[in-house]
Amino acid sequence: MGIVSWLVLGLIAGVIAKILLPGRDPGGLVGTTLIGIVGSFIGGWLSTKFLDKPIPKDFFEPSMWIAAIAGSLVLLVAYRLLFGNSRERR
């Protein structure tokens, strides 16, 4: 996959993760894309490390999308555990 494919995958995975886990997190298009891209790497690593499943090369492979979304969710949960409601209005 090319760089543009990773960006699109990251954006969509980040948006889906934010829909599944709503709240005040680092936001905007750039924040969502970064969460999705880093989450994709986390999901791919977890998939290869613990499930012994190689990273697919096809953009439309369902297992890649599931791993990317799961990794993004893990990243959002970790962010909330570390920083809590630090973006709360005062």
Secondary structure, DSSP 4 states (H G I P E B T S, - for coil): --HHHHHHHHHHHHHHHHHHS-SS-S-HHHHHHHHHHHHHHHHHHHHHHHS--PPPS-TT-HHHHHHHHHHHHHHHHHHHHHHTTTT---
